Amino acid sequence: MSNTMQHNDSLLRFMTCGSVDDGKSTLIGRLLFDTKTILADTLTNISNTSKKRGMEAVDLSLLTDGLQAEREQGITIDVAYRYFSTGTRKYIIADAPGHEQYTRNMVTAASTANLAIILIDARKGVLTQTRRHSYLAHLVGIPHIVVAVNKMDLVNYDQAVYDNICADYMAFAKELGLAGARDIKFIPMSALNGDMLVDRLDSMPWYTGETLLELLEKAPAAHTEQSEQFRFPVQFVCRPHASADAELHDFRGFMGRVESGDIAVGDAVTVLPNGYQSKVKAIQIGDVPIASAQTEQSVTLLLEDEIDTSRGDMIVKTGEAPEPVKQIEAHVCWLSETPLSTARTYIIRHTTRESKAKIGAIQYKVDVNTLEQQATPDLKMNDIARLTFKLAQPLMVDSYKTNRATGAFIVIDESTNNTVGAGMIV
């Protein structure tokens, strides 16, 4: 156990989702409380709020339900992010809303998560919203799923209830294609009482598996489970012309974030879309030189050759270049209250590059309740569909399944500059 924890001394982004009132916010509150990561003044504040609402115990869900409307209604509306750490790793939690009308908020939370905790009320079993969130987690490529059967205290910690829910969920997972394609684990718990979250209490001796925190501690971090090709979208070209230093006067650095893979001094690279080739002369963080850079590091690359490169270009290792494309096929979640129009021109923003785009075709819309594929002439808010876009400028894309960073994009309304859709390239 200690070796695994030492290896996983890293950041894990995970999310909680499920139907309304399944206990998502309470679970996160209990997790923060039991790991002793709540500040004293915060605990005092929610204790006072709980008393005003006539509750004898502290309502830990108030730690994540930050909006006044959420506290008044007792539901989660917006995505709430919370941060905590243990002795072995750091965590970012996204508490996704359960209502169907906030599906777009859930997709936003899921886009960066590497693990999803799907809560199921032990009294209700697998519901429509359970299926919906499982499908969305599958769609956005979350590799690890923990099915938490919550509120076991309300069914007298009955193992038969837990076993039946696990069987029902696995039957649905096979229908969806989750089984085998995703790592799925099950755990019984009571978020209200803290059973099987951080501490193993005596209420469920029949469960011999790991607690929730033990599962989180062992979960692999993003970008660690498979080798990824190097992708470096250029954000800015640094040319300090005003410097009196002759060496700095000739400085030409390409600044950005390593979205995937790694790079080292001396590696051969290709700049897309023009295809020019060179080698990495130096890598810097600020003005400090480093020998190599890893995923999610923001660095400056200096190349041996003078190459015409600007924001929106992508630097990749030679031999690993994706083919620039002017047509993409993708699953799109529509975020805007204004329906999609096939007659309009939109802007596709992919990494640091933009291109005007027209809708080539709406192949089908997915009914996330039944998983049925339906023909449709347009998309409304929260709809998910498979679309084809025709692009004015080429984009350097990977499939979302291969690379979540370069396989994703957003759709922008060119008249309002609002983000109206989020896409995952097939």
Secondary structure, DSSP 8 states (H G I E B T S, - for coil): -HHHHHHT-SEEEEEEEESTTSSHHHHHHHHHHHTT-S-HHHHHHHHHHHHHTT-SS--GGGGT--SHHHHHHTS--S-EEEEEE-SS-EEEEEE---SGGGHHHHHHHHTT-SEEEEEEETTT-S-HHHHHHHHHHHHTT--EEEEEEE-GGGGTT-HHHHHHHHHHHHHHHHHHT-BTTBEEEEEE-BTTTTBTTTB--SS-TT--S--HHHHHHHS--TT-SS----EEEEEEEE--TT-S-HHHHT--EEEEE--BS-EETT-EEEEETTTEEEEEEEEEETTEEESEE-TT-EEEEEESS-----TT-EEEETT-----EEEEEEEEEE--SS---TTSEEEEEETTEEEEEEEEEEEEEEETTTTEEE--S---TT-EEEEEEEEEEEE----TTT-TTTTEEEEEETTT--EEEEEEE-
